[in-house]
Amino acid sequence: MRSFLTYVLLVCSCLDIPGILGDIGTATSYDPPYLPTKCKGYDQNQFPEGGLFVSASDGLWDNGAACGRRYRLRCISGLRRPCKEGSIVVQVVDFCQHRPCPATMVLSNKAFDAISRIPSAKINIEYAQI
C-alpha cells in the first residue's frame, strides 16, 4: 500500500492539472515600446525568448524583488469568452507603469495573444510562481 501511495503522489506531482495553479487575478495587455523597464532599463537581453513577459502590479512587485520571477498562468474567464486553452509561462520584466495598475499582471502582446482571443479584453487569470 505504501509503495502505491508513493507512486500516486509521484505521478500527480508530474502532471500539469488544470484548475489547481494558485492565485486568482486579472490581466490586460500593453503595447510596445517595452523599454526602458524598471528591472533592467534598456537591456534587450532581459526579455525571455518568445516574448512572454509581464509588468507586475503593486501586489506582485515586492519592491523590485519580482524582477525575473516566472509565473505559469492561464485565462479562466472574461467577457465574450476570450480564453484559449492551456497555460503559458511568463517572466516579470517591469513594474506596471499606470497608477492605479489596471490588472494584477499586464502582459506583453505576445503573452496576451497566447491565452486570449480578444486583444483588448480584461481577463481573469489563475497564476502561480514557478
C-alpha positions, 0 to 999 in steps of 0.5 A: 500500500505504501509503495502505491501511495508513493507512486500516486503522489509521484505521478500527480506531482508530474502532471500539469492539472488544470484548475489547481495553479494558485492565485486568482487575478486579472490581466490586460495587455500593453503595447510596445515600446517595452523599454526602458523597464524598471528591472533592467532599463534598456537591456534587450537581453532581459526579455525571455525568448518568445516574448512572454513577459509581464509588468507586475502590479503593486501586489506582485512587485515586492519592491523590485524583488519580482524582477525575473520571477516566472509565473505559469498562468492561464485565462479562466474567464472574461467577457465574450469568452476570450480564453484559449486553452492551456497555460503559458509561462511568463517572466516579470520584466517591469513594474506596471507603469499606470497608477492605479495598475489596471490588472494584477499582471499586464502582459506583453502582446505576445503573452496576451495573444497566447491565452486570449482571443480578444486583444483588448479584453480584461481577463481573469487569470489563475497564476502561480510562481514557478 
